[in-house]
Amino acid sequence: MKIRKKIPKPAPAKLPLYVIGYRGLPPSLDELTFWYDAHYGGPLLVADRHPDGRASASHGPWRAHILSSLPEAEAMHWQSVLTWDHQQLGVVSPSATAPGTKGDTVLVAARLARGLTLLTDGTAFDVTCHEYLNPSDWNDRPLPVFVTRDHVTVQHQETNDPGSAWYYTLGLTKFGLDELELIQPRGLPESDAIALLESAADEVLRIGHNQKVGSRLDLFALARTIHFIKHRTTAPTGRMVTFRQIGISPR
């Protein structure tokens, strides 16, 4: 968990999942395919190749879109947004998919972004989580393993209320879900708030849909029950996001 300070402003257009800044030239799609197959067994199938490096990549039924070299105007925009000195940038975006396969599609996109980062010793920016990932920051998971915290982070941000602390997730929107937030009295343990939101994100992802306001949800990992208080929209990263506020139900 990182306390946010300076927040980069997002691009106005439809956002990718990851922006990758290369150190040197972009890798070829063949290099990326070889790397992916060596790490995850493959086969990674790359189709719809365009001269500008645009293509779709699929592993089994799951697909993501790659633009290995951004046009100059788009690259300059992201360089300004992220205050990067990388001269060559690429992006990875998810493909449209059914709700039941959203997690696998996000996972494939993350692995492609990891490959582009490692092949060039570059830096990736997780657009939804507002998190920078250097080569050593990626977790090397086996093919069938999905870990929520690889894709969803918990953040803490100051509020106008001096008596309250605001904790919230970033990343659930990758899966078509509302983010979660917890507002608790200032001074309570930060680790408890983080554990609660991580466990709640795990369970909401497992269920696969947003919980109704007023409903309760058992978090068996913590032996706790939470309830959903309300939903609202706010912009902690400069872009409007929908949140569902949770609270701890009495034992």
N, C-alpha and C positions, 0 to 999 in steps of 0.2 A: 504494500500500500504506500502510495506516494502522496504527500500533501502538494496540491497543485499551486503553482505560483504563476508563471507566465503562460498564458493559454494561446496557442496559435489559432488564427482565424481560419475556418474551413473554406474550401473552394465553394463557389455558389452552385456549380453544376452538380449532377448526380455523382456521388462520391464513390471511389473504389474502396475495397477493404484495406489494401496496403499500398503505400507508395515506397518504392525502393530507390535509394540513392547509391550509385555504383562508385567504386574507386577504380577508375579506368573505363574500358569499353564495356558495353552491355554483353552478357553472354549470349551465345546463339541459342536458338530453340533446341537444336540438337544436343548441345551441351547440357541444357536443363533436363532434357528427356533422359540422357544417360545418367545424370546425377540422381534423378528421381527414381529410376528403375533400380539403381544400385542400392538406394536407401530403403525403398518401400516395396520392392519386388515388381512393381509395374503390372502390366505395361501401361505407361503413360502414352496416350494417343493424342497427337497434336494435329489439328485440322484447321481448315479455313485460314491458311497462312496468307499474310499480306506482306508486301515489300517493306512496310514500315514497322514490322515486328509484331503486328497484331495477329492473334490466333486464339483458338479455343483449345483447351487441354482437358482431357477426360481420363479418369481412372475408374474403370467399371462404369456404373451408371451416373457417376458424379462428375460435374464439369465446372470449370472456372475459365475466365477470360484473361488473357495476358496481353499487355502492350509493353514489350520489352524495351522500347525506346520512345519516350514521350516526344511529341513535336515541340519545337523550341518554345512556342508561346506558352504551352501548358507547363513545360519544365520550368520556365522562368517564374510562372505563377507559384508553383509549389516551392521553388527555391526561396521565394520571398515569404511565403506563409510559414515555412519551417526554418527559415534562416539557415539554409544549408549552403555549403560550398561545393556540393556534388554537381558536376557538370552534366552528367548523364543520369536520367531517371526513368524508371518503369513503374507500372502499376499492375495489380492483380485485382480483379473484380469477380463477384460470384455470378453464376448464371441463374436464371429464373428456375425455380424448382418447387416441388410439392412440399407442404409443411413437414411431412414425415421424413424427408431426406435433407432438410435444411442443415442439420448438424454435420452430415458427411460432406456436403458441399462447402461449408465453411472450413472444415478440416482440410480438404483438398487445396483450397485457396491458400490457407496458412502454410501448407507444406511447399507449395510453389513459391510463395514469398520467402520462405526460409531458404530454399534452394538458390534463388536469385541473390539473396544476401550473402550466403556462404561462398558462392562461386566468385563473387567479386570483392569479398571482404568489405561489404558496404554496410548500410544502415537502412532498416525498414521502419516505416512509421505506420502503426496501427491506427487507422483514421477514426474508427469508432471508439477505441479505448484511449486515444490520444497518448500513445505509449511508443517510445523509441526502442528499437530492438537492434542491438549490435550482434555480430555472429555468436558471441558467447552467451547472449541472453535467451536464445531459443532453446526450448527443451526438446531433446531427441527422444521422441516416443515411438514405440513399436507401432506397426500399421494399424492394429485393431484398437489401440488405446485412445480414449478421449478423456481429457481432464479439463473440467470447466475453467479452472483458473488460468489455463493457457490462453483462453479467449475472452474471459470476463474479468475485469479488475474491480477492486473496491477503492473508492476515492474518499477523501475527507476535504471539505471546503468550509471556510469560515462563513458565518451567516450574520445577519444584522441583529440577531438576538444574542446578547452576551451570555445568556444562561443555557443555550442549546448548542449541540454539536450535530452537524449534518454529515451523514455517511451515505454513499450511494454507489450503485454499480454502473459500469460502462461496459458494454459488449453484448448484452442480451438482445439489443436491436439487430445484431447480425443474424439472429435466429427468428426475426419477426415478432419479438416479444417486447413488452414494456420493460424499462429498467426498474429497479427496486431502490427504495430509499428508506432510511431510518433516521429519525430525529430523536435524540436522547439528551437528557440533562448533561451539561458540560461537567467533566470531572469523572464520569464513569469510565471504566477501562476501555480503551480503544480496541484492544484485541478481541473483546467480547462482541463488539459491534461488527468487526470484520468477519469473525467466525459466523455470526448469525446471517449476514448478507451472503457470504459464500455458500453456506448450507442452503439458504433459501433459493439462491440462483441454481444450485445443483438440482433441487427438487422441482422447480418450475421448468427447467430444461427437460427433466425426465418426463414430466407430465405433458409438456409440449404446447401449452396454451396459457394465456393470462388467466389469473384467478379473479373472480368477481369481488367487488368491494363488499365487505361484510362477511366474506367466507373465511374459513380457518384452514390451516395447513400444518400437518405434523412434520417436524424435522427430527426424524428418528436418530440421526447422527449426533444430535445435541440433546436429545430427550426434551425438546421444547415444542411448543405449539405457537404459531404466529397467526395473526389475523390481518386482513387487508383493510386499511382505514379509508383511503380515498385515492383518486388518481388526479394528476395535474400535469401540465407541461411547463418546462422551464429550460433554461439554456446554460448549463454549467460550462460548456465548451464553446459557446458562441453560436450554437445551432440548436433549435428547439427539439427537445426530447420529451417523450411521455414517461412519467414515473408513476409507480404504484407504491404508496407508503405502507410500510408494515410496522406492526407493533408486537410485543410479546404478550401472549394470552396468559392470564393467571393460571397457575397450576391447579 
